[in-house]
């Protein structure tokens, strides 16, 4: 058994958008998913190892609707998420950051 993938968390959706553009430009972006409480990019390094870059919805913004959204995984629409949460809203507050 080996490593499945590595993951990194970014502070803002603006940063996630910048990374998505860079990975796409390099031909490395393999997917982008909306897990409701987590917005995630998936990419492969030159050796084919998968990695994830994600933004976590801050605890104060997690509503019952957001929690219900975890029942399914949808394609990530970064523009819509930026409209909803703001480009510079710090993610993970109350979840992974105090």
Residue pairs with C-beta under 8 A, 6 or more apart in sequence:
3 49
4 50
5 42
5 49
5 50
5 51
5 52
6 49
6 51
6 52
7 51
7 52
7 53
7 54
8 51
8 52
8 53
8 54
9 53
9 54
9 55
9 56
9 91
9 92
9 96
10 16
10 19
10 53
10 54
10 55
10 91
11 55
11 90
11 91
11 92
12 55
12 87
12 88
12 89
12 90
12 91
13 39
13 55
13 78
13 81
13 82
13 85
13 86
13 87
13 88
13 89
13 91
14 82
14 87
14 88
15 55
16 39
16 41
16 53
16 54
16 55
16 78
17 78
17 82
17 87
19 41
19 53
20 29
20 32
20 41
20 78
23 29
23 41
23 43
23 53
28 43
28 44
28 45
29 41
29 42
29 43
30 42
30 43
30 44
30 50
31 41
31 42
32 40
32 41
32 42
32 75
32 76
32 78
33 39
33 40
33 42
33 73
33 74
33 75
33 76
34 40
34 69
34 73
34 74
34 75
34 76
34 77
34 81
35 70
35 73
36 57
36 66
36 67
36 68
36 69
36 70
37 56
37 57
37 62
37 66
37 67
37 69
37 70
37 95
38 54
38 55
38 56
38 57
39 54
39 55
39 57
39 76
39 78
39 81
40 52
40 53
40 54
40 55
40 76
41 52
41 53
41 54
41 76
42 50
42 51
42 52
43 50
43 51
43 52
43 53
44 50
44 51
45 51
55 91
55 92
56 91
56 92
56 95
56 96
57 66
57 85
57 91
57 95
58 89
58 90
58 91
58 92
58 93
58 94
58 95
59 93
59 94
59 95
60 93
60 94
61 85
61 89
90 97
